[in-house]
Amino acid sequence: MNPFQSLASPFIDMGLSGMCDIAIVTLVIYTFLVALKRTRRSGLIFLGLIIVSAVYLLARKFNLGLTVSLLQGFFTVFLVAMVVIFQEDLRYFFERVALWWIERGSRKSTPSRLARRETEILARTLADMARLKIGALVVVRGKDAVVRHLDGGEEVKGRLSEPLLRSIFDPHSQGHDGAVVIDGAVIDRLGCYLPLSQSLEKLTGTGTRHAAALGLSERCDALCLVASEEHGTMSVFRHGELLPVGSANELLDILEAFYDEITPRHAKRPVLEFFGRNSREKILALAVAAVLWFVLEHRAQVVQRTYSVPVSRALLPSNMLITNIQPITVKVTLQGPLRAVTFLNTNDIKLILNLWDGKQGHSKYTITARDLVIPQDADLKDVEPHELQLDLVEKL
């Protein structure tokens, strides 16, 4: 087989089932990568796992026994570690899958978009409250569900308006210290408490509202708006990042951009838009899925490989000596999963002759399976030749 045929062999063997297999795994990995994208720390941990996996494959390739043994122990507890490390991201992943299924069943694929007039009301009202140093925390729902992140609160289901927002955040109101959740043009809940962020380096000089807004933005794609009663400023939080806002017009532009992202008005080129959005995660997901298919599925195919194996050593009485062996190498054919024989070389197979009963002079030795040391996952199919010519002499 020439190098080009060897390179194309996995793609030829893939077939329709292999492509469907890779497509499904790519979708799963892509969704998980998008979940990891929300928090930098989880993304770095995932990158570290990829690097460790690459080191393991290289160690197998170059027969680094100690490294392989250590990493095999690591991968033994990998699934448990993954659940512990990525518990929030896994929860988000399964939540996205469930929401996708529910949305398809209810024919509701995107959240409602605020009209321009209502967006202006929200931006103007929050700017006025910041100017008057009235504290406010507003959560604008994106595609992700926010209910499981909320604690307490009262259901409102009232249409978004300036008087309603002002009355909720009036310092004498019971809901003043909590958050308001806006879903479309409706104020869904008030007086909600949000999870606090632990990223203290981003919260210097801010209060509890900022910590709550940052905490929620780290867990979902909601847009969190804060008016500070201490500093009279506005801030926006999204995907764990803080953005100071200087005016109502600037906040209006941010809200419009947010809705353009989660509820695009028109997609002139849907195919280009699909491949352009999160393109790096899509490419990485496809690459990882292809490698997994090659390592776990393609390499599970049973193949035969033939190796030229020299005689490693001979077990014989201390007073005997071998003066001649013909031939000095034999052809050993092994059968096993492709993953078991991919990294095999001649040094992994040993031919040890048992000559404890050998006698002086010329003799023939028949090779059996007991004379060969082969990998555990491989089976011996053939040895050529089956016999060796030996000359034994007694030591002087």
Secondary structure, DSSP 4 states (H G I P E B T S, - for coil): --HHHHHHHHHHHHHHHHHHHHHHHHHHHHHHHHHHTT-HHHHHHHHHHHHHHHHHHHHHHTT-HHHHHHHHHHHHTHHHHHHHHTHHHHHHHHHHHHHHHHHHHHT--S-----HHHHHHHHHHHHHHHHTT--EEEEE--SS--GGG-BS-EEEEEE--HHHHHHHT-TTSTTTTSEEEEETTEEEEEEEB-PPP--GGG-TT--HHHHHHHHHHTTSS-EEEEE-TTT--EEEEETTEEEEE-SHHHHHHHHHHHHHHHS-S--SSHHHHHHHTTHHHHHHHHHHHHHHIIIIIGGGSEEEEEEEEEEEEEE--TTEEEEEEESSEEEEEEEEEHHHHTT--GGG-EEEEE-TT--SEEEEEE--GGGEE--TT-EEEEEESSEEEEEEEE--
